[in-house]
């Protein structure tokens, strides 16, 4: 007998097969029980009849607890009304483990309950759909860089330097060497690699000790970062447009079924093609003022500000040239307006806000050293980074995209906590 995955049912119609999985739902009608089975590849309906299975086995099936693990034998038949268009007529069933009463029922549960039971909640149809979209998104991220001749560089998790705000660092004791920090970004290390490899990227976990409780923040998240030698600010924006368009269009094409399950309207996402909109920081402040925001020049945009901006555009929008004082020390000073830097944040439409931060990097040794001092950082810790400006320095640029925020946008989710298997937030590190 063929051992089969549910996703392969179309290739085995009218054949008798064995599947292994879990009972995700059940209902009975007298002499017939309808089981919804899940095996990790898909979902199917199985029809169990008393007449076929007998008086000894059928009563067990009729009352089998949800989430029990089973091995089921049966014949695959086409049935357009069933999930996936096929159903299984059961000829035999073995209970591997009879589940205890499953704590997540059909009634409504609050977010705290679901997060406390995240290890079980991940089994739900909604969560498996999101995880499949995530898998495809990450695969398309890697595929884009592979096609465009980038080399993967795995940057360190433990670092002695910070790329962003020092107040959001997680510190650890590193043997006898003093303090080290969990990485906020792999960018500085990518900059070192471009001198040998030209175009590089990294993809890995990132840690920010921010006491933020917004729907867009996680303490631990995954970020893809890219760095390119001989690339100025304009080339950096063009790369981001091409990259974001590629990953969005390929992901929605491959995961249309899961996105339909999530009730995501794909029409706004289909518009995500170059060119994207561009406005300056000063233009953004003018727009925000006209819409009732009290943001002052020199402040970074908050979540509410980003929501206002993105509500005005039908596809992503770059906000360029922020004041130097609100951005990281490594950003290139604007040659005509030294109080600004050559950077841009990319905001996703529909209120999702920032998904990318990028900039041209400061390639002048003297200016970079001064920026380090101006930001109260220790030049000795950045000695290796400053060296990059001594030995063949070139104009270069890069960006970082948050996987979870991008996935939240693609799936149309209200909160980023659903986009990662086990979310870490300021009030949650369990399970």
matplotlib code that plots the C-alpha trace (Angstrom):
import matplotlib.pyplot as plt

x = [0.0, 1.3, 2.2, 1.0, 1.0, -2.2, -0.8, -0.2, -3.8, -4.4, -1.7, -3.3, -7.0, -8.9, -5.9, -5.8, -3.1, -1.9, -1.5, -0.1, -1.3, -3.6, -7.4, -8.0, -11.8, -14.5, -18.3, -20.5, -23.8, -25.1, -23.3, -20.8, -18.0, -16.3, -12.7, -10.6, -7.0, -3.8, -0.4, 1.8, 1.4, -2.3, -5.7, -8.3, -11.7, -11.9, -15.2, -15.3, -18.3, -19.5, -20.4, -16.8, -14.8, -16.9, -18.4, -15.1, -13.2, -16.0, -17.0, -13.4, -13.3, -16.7, -15.4, -11.7, -10.3, -9.1, -5.4, -5.0, -2.3, -3.4, -2.4, -5.2, -5.8, -8.3, -9.2, -8.8, -11.8, -12.5, -14.9, -15.1, -16.8, -14.0, -10.7, -8.3, -11.0, -10.4, -11.6, -10.5, -12.9, -11.4, -10.8, -8.6, -7.4, -4.8, -4.6, -1.0, -1.8, -5.2, -4.9, -6.0, -8.6, -7.1, -6.9, -7.6, -11.2, -13.5, -14.5, -12.8, -9.5, -7.7, -4.2, -2.5, -4.1, -3.0, 0.5, 0.8, -0.2, 1.8, 3.4, -0.1, -1.6, 1.0, -1.1, -4.0, -4.9, -4.3, -0.9, 0.3, -0.8, 1.3, 4.3, 4.1, 4.0, 7.0, 8.9, 8.2, 9.1, 12.5, 13.2, 12.4, 14.7, 17.6, 16.6, 16.7, 20.2, 21.4, 20.1, 21.8, 25.2, 25.3, 27.3, 25.8, 27.9, 26.9, 27.6, 28.3, 25.6, 28.1, 29.6, 31.6, 30.2, 26.7, 25.3, 22.2, 21.1, 23.3, 20.3, 18.7, 21.6, 21.4, 24.7, 26.3, 29.5, 32.0, 34.4, 37.4, 37.0, 34.3, 30.9, 29.7, 26.3, 23.7, 23.7, 21.5, 22.7, 25.1, 25.8, 29.2, 30.5, 28.9, 30.8, 34.1, 33.1, 32.4, 36.1, 36.6, 33.2, 31.6, 27.9, 27.0, 24.0, 23.2, 20.0, 19.6, 18.3, 18.5, 18.0, 16.7, 16.2, 13.4, 10.6, 8.0, 4.6, 3.4, 1.9, 5.1, 7.8, 9.5, 12.6, 14.0, 13.3, 14.9, 16.5, 18.0, 20.7, 22.5, 25.7, 27.1, 30.4, 30.5, 26.8, 25.5, 22.1, 20.2, 21.5, 20.6, 16.9, 16.7, 18.0, 15.4, 12.6, 13.6, 14.1, 10.8, 8.9, 10.5, 9.8, 6.2, 5.1, 6.7, 5.4, 1.8, 1.9, 3.2, 1.0, -2.3, -4.1, -2.8, -3.4, -6.9, -7.4, -6.1, -8.6, -5.9, -6.9, -4.1, -5.0, -3.0, 0.0, -0.1, 0.6, 4.0, 6.2, 8.8, 9.0, 8.0, 7.0, 9.7, 9.3, 11.9, 11.8, 10.9, 8.0, 6.8, 6.7, 4.7, 2.2, 2.0, 1.4, -1.5, -3.0, -2.8, 0.5, 2.5, 5.9, 8.8, 11.8, 14.5, 12.3, 12.0, 8.6, 6.5, 4.0, 1.1, 3.0, 3.9, 0.3, -0.8, 1.9, 1.2, -2.5, -1.9, -0.1, -1.2, 2.3, 5.5, 7.0, 10.6, 11.2, 14.6, 17.2, 16.6, 18.3, 21.7, 20.9, 18.1, 20.0, 23.0, 26.6, 27.7, 25.3, 26.8, 26.5, 24.5, 27.1, 24.8, 23.0, 25.4, 22.6, 21.0, 22.2, 21.8, 19.3, 15.8, 13.2, 10.8, 7.2, 4.8, 1.3, -2.0, -0.7, 2.1, 4.9, 8.6, 9.9, 13.4, 16.0, 18.9, 21.6, 24.8, 27.6, 30.2, 33.4, 35.6, 37.8, 38.0, 34.2, 33.4, 35.8, 34.2, 30.7, 31.8, 33.0, 30.0, 27.8, 29.7, 31.1, 34.6, 36.8, 38.9, 36.0, 35.5, 39.2, 38.5, 35.6, 37.6, 40.3, 37.9, 38.2, 42.0, 42.6, 40.7, 37.7, 34.9, 31.3, 29.0, 25.4, 23.1, 19.8, 18.1, 14.6, 12.6, 11.2, 8.4, 7.1, 7.2, 5.4, 2.8, 2.1, 2.0, -0.4, -2.5, -2.0, -2.9, 0.1, 3.6, 3.5, 1.8, 4.6, 7.3, 6.9, 7.7, 7.5, 9.7, 8.3, 9.1, 6.5, 6.9, 9.7, 7.5, 7.2]
y = [0.0, 3.5, 5.8, 9.2, 12.9, 14.8, 17.3, 14.4, 13.1, 14.3, 11.9, 8.9, 9.3, 6.0, 4.4, 3.0, 4.8, 5.2, 8.7, 9.7, 12.8, 14.3, 14.8, 18.5, 18.3, 15.7, 15.4, 12.3, 11.5, 8.2, 5.5, 7.9, 10.0, 12.9, 13.5, 16.4, 15.2, 17.2, 15.8, 18.9, 18.9, 19.6, 19.0, 16.4, 15.1, 11.4, 9.4, 6.7, 4.3, 1.9, -0.7, -0.7, -0.4, -2.6, -2.4, -2.5, 0.2, 2.6, 3.7, 4.7, 6.8, 8.4, 9.9, 10.2, 13.4, 16.3, 16.4, 12.6, 11.2, 8.5, 6.3, 6.0, 3.7, 4.5, 5.2, 8.6, 10.0, 13.3, 15.5, 19.2, 20.1, 18.8, 20.6, 20.3, 18.7, 15.1, 13.0, 9.7, 6.8, 5.1, 1.3, 1.2, 3.5, 3.1, 5.6, 6.4, 8.5, 9.5, 13.2, 14.7, 17.4, 20.0, 23.4, 25.5, 25.0, 26.5, 29.4, 32.8, 33.0, 36.1, 36.9, 36.1, 32.7, 32.0, 33.2, 31.2, 28.2, 29.2, 25.8, 24.4, 27.4, 26.9, 23.9, 26.0, 26.6, 30.3, 29.9, 27.2, 29.4, 32.3, 30.1, 28.8, 32.3, 33.1, 30.2, 31.3, 34.9, 33.9, 31.6, 34.4, 36.7, 34.3, 33.6, 37.3, 37.8, 34.5, 35.7, 39.0, 37.7, 38.6, 36.4, 35.3, 36.4, 35.1, 38.0, 37.4, 37.4, 38.5, 41.9, 44.6, 47.4, 48.8, 50.0, 51.7, 53.2, 52.1, 52.2, 49.3, 46.8, 43.5, 43.0, 39.8, 38.9, 37.5, 35.4, 37.6, 40.1, 42.2, 43.1, 41.9, 42.6, 40.7, 42.0, 44.8, 44.6, 42.7, 45.8, 46.8, 43.4, 43.4, 46.6, 44.8, 42.0, 44.2, 44.9, 41.2, 40.2, 43.4, 42.6, 40.7, 40.0, 38.4, 37.0, 36.2, 37.1, 40.6, 41.9, 45.3, 45.9, 48.5, 48.8, 49.2, 47.6, 48.6, 46.1, 46.6, 45.7, 42.5, 42.1, 39.4, 39.5, 38.4, 40.9, 40.6, 43.2, 43.9, 46.0, 47.0, 48.5, 51.5, 52.1, 55.6, 56.6, 56.5, 53.0, 51.9, 53.0, 51.3, 48.1, 48.2, 48.8, 45.8, 43.6, 44.4, 44.0, 40.6, 39.1, 40.5, 39.4, 35.9, 35.3, 36.2, 34.1, 31.0, 31.4, 32.5, 29.7, 30.5, 34.3, 33.6, 31.5, 34.6, 36.7, 38.9, 41.2, 40.8, 43.7, 46.3, 44.0, 43.5, 47.2, 46.8, 47.4, 50.0, 52.9, 53.6, 57.0, 59.3, 62.3, 64.0, 64.1, 67.8, 67.1, 64.4, 66.8, 69.2, 66.5, 65.4, 68.9, 69.2, 66.0, 67.1, 65.6, 67.7, 66.2, 68.7, 68.9, 66.7, 64.0, 60.5, 59.5, 57.4, 54.7, 57.1, 59.3, 56.4, 55.4, 58.8, 58.9, 55.4, 56.0, 58.6, 56.2, 53.0, 51.5, 51.8, 55.3, 56.3, 59.1, 60.5, 62.6, 62.6, 65.0, 63.7, 63.9, 61.3, 58.7, 56.4, 57.6, 55.7, 57.5, 59.7, 63.4, 65.2, 67.2, 70.2, 70.1, 68.9, 68.8, 65.9, 62.4, 60.4, 57.8, 56.6, 54.6, 52.6, 52.6, 49.9, 51.1, 50.2, 51.6, 49.0, 51.5, 51.1, 47.8, 49.0, 51.4, 52.1, 54.7, 55.5, 55.0, 57.5, 56.5, 59.3, 58.3, 61.7, 62.3, 58.8, 59.3, 62.6, 61.0, 58.3, 60.9, 63.1, 60.1, 59.4, 56.1, 54.7, 54.9, 52.0, 49.6, 50.8, 50.6, 47.7, 49.6, 52.8, 50.7, 50.1, 53.8, 53.6, 50.8, 51.3, 53.2, 53.5, 54.9, 52.1, 51.7, 49.2, 48.5, 46.2, 44.7, 43.2, 39.9, 40.0, 43.5, 42.6, 39.3, 41.2, 43.5, 40.7, 38.6, 41.6, 40.9, 43.3, 42.4, 41.4, 38.7, 36.2, 36.4, 34.5, 31.0, 32.1, 35.9, 37.7, 40.9, 43.0, 41.1, 37.7, 35.1, 32.0, 29.4]
z = [0.0, -0.9, 2.0, 0.8, 1.8, 1.6, -0.9, -3.3, -3.3, -6.9, -8.1, -6.3, -7.0, -6.7, -5.0, -1.5, 0.6, 4.1, 5.7, 9.1, 10.9, 13.4, 13.9, 13.7, 13.7, 14.0, 13.7, 13.6, 12.1, 13.3, 11.5, 9.8, 11.2, 9.4, 10.4, 9.3, 9.1, 9.0, 8.1, 7.7, 3.9, 3.8, 5.2, 4.0, 5.0, 5.9, 5.9, 8.5, 8.3, 11.1, 8.4, 7.1, 10.4, 12.6, 16.1, 17.9, 16.1, 15.0, 18.5, 19.2, 16.0, 16.8, 20.0, 19.2, 20.9, 18.7, 18.1, 18.5, 16.3, 13.8, 10.9, 8.5, 5.5, 2.9, -0.8, -2.3, -4.1, -5.8, -3.9, -4.9, -1.6, 0.5, 1.5, -1.5, -3.7, -2.4, 0.5, 2.0, 2.5, 5.6, 5.5, 8.6, 11.4, 14.1, 17.0, 17.7, 20.8, 22.1, 23.0, 26.3, 26.0, 23.8, 25.6, 22.5, 21.6, 19.0, 21.2, 21.2, 23.1, 24.2, 22.9, 26.3, 26.4, 22.8, 23.4, 26.6, 24.4, 21.4, 21.1, 20.5, 18.7, 15.9, 14.8, 13.8, 10.2, 10.5, 12.0, 9.6, 6.7, 8.1, 8.6, 5.0, 3.7, 5.9, 4.5, 1.0, 1.7, 3.1, 0.2, -2.2, -0.3, -0.7, -4.4, -5.2, -3.9, -5.5, -8.9, -8.5, -7.6, -3.9, -1.6, 1.8, 4.7, 8.2, 10.6, 14.3, 17.0, 19.7, 18.9, 20.7, 18.6, 18.1, 14.9, 16.3, 19.6, 22.4, 24.8, 23.1, 23.5, 25.3, 27.1, 28.2, 30.1, 27.5, 29.6, 30.6, 27.8, 29.5, 27.9, 24.6, 23.0, 21.1, 17.5, 16.5, 12.9, 10.7, 8.6, 9.9, 9.2, 5.7, 5.0, 5.7, 3.3, 0.3, -0.2, -1.1, -2.5, -3.9, -3.1, 0.1, 2.3, 5.7, 7.1, 10.8, 14.2, 15.5, 19.0, 20.2, 23.9, 23.2, 25.7, 22.9, 23.1, 19.7, 17.1, 15.0, 17.6, 18.7, 20.9, 18.7, 15.0, 11.7, 9.3, 5.9, 5.2, 2.0, 1.2, -2.2, -3.1, -5.5, -4.9, -4.0, -2.5, -5.8, -6.7, -3.2, -3.6, -7.1, -5.6, -2.8, -5.3, -7.3, -4.3, -2.6, -5.8, -6.4, -3.0, -2.8, -6.3, -6.1, -2.6, -3.3, -6.5, -4.7, -1.6, -3.1, -1.3, 2.1, 1.6, 0.6, 3.8, 5.7, 3.8, 2.4, -0.5, -3.0, -5.2, -3.2, -3.2, -7.0, -7.3, -5.6, -8.7, -9.4, -9.1, -5.6, -4.3, -2.8, -0.5, 1.7, 5.5, 5.4, 2.9, 5.2, 8.2, 6.1, 5.2, 8.8, 10.0, 7.6, 9.0, 12.6, 13.8, 16.2, 15.2, 15.4, 13.0, 14.3, 15.7, 14.2, 12.8, 15.1, 14.2, 14.0, 11.7, 9.4, 9.4, 8.2, 5.5, 4.2, 4.0, 1.3, -1.1, -2.9, -2.9, -0.8, -0.2, 0.5, 3.0, 2.2, 3.9, 7.6, 10.0, 11.0, 14.7, 14.5, 12.4, 13.0, 13.1, 9.9, 7.5, 4.7, 5.3, 2.6, 0.6, 0.1, 3.4, 6.1, 8.8, 6.8, 5.8, 2.6, 3.8, 3.3, 5.2, 3.1, 4.4, 3.3, 2.4, 4.1, 7.4, 7.9, 8.1, 8.0, 6.6, 5.4, 6.7, 4.4, 3.6, 1.8, 4.3, 5.3, 3.4, 4.6, 7.6, 9.2, 9.0, 10.3, 13.2, 14.1, 13.9, 16.3, 18.8, 18.3, 19.2, 22.4, 21.1, 21.9, 18.8, 20.0, 19.7, 16.2, 15.2, 12.7, 11.2, 10.8, 9.1, 6.2, 5.4, 5.2, 2.7, -0.5, 0.7, -1.8, -1.9, -0.7, 0.4, 2.0, 3.7, 6.2, 5.8, 8.7, 7.8, 10.4, 9.5, 5.8, 6.4, 8.5, 5.6, 3.0, 5.2, 6.2, 9.9, 12.7, 15.0, 14.2, 17.0, 14.7, 12.1, 14.1, 15.6, 19.2, 19.6, 22.1, 23.5, 26.6, 28.6, 27.0, 26.8, 27.3, 25.7]

ax = plt.figure().add_subplot(projection="3d")
ax.plot(x, y, z, "-o")
ax.set_aspect("equal")
plt.show()
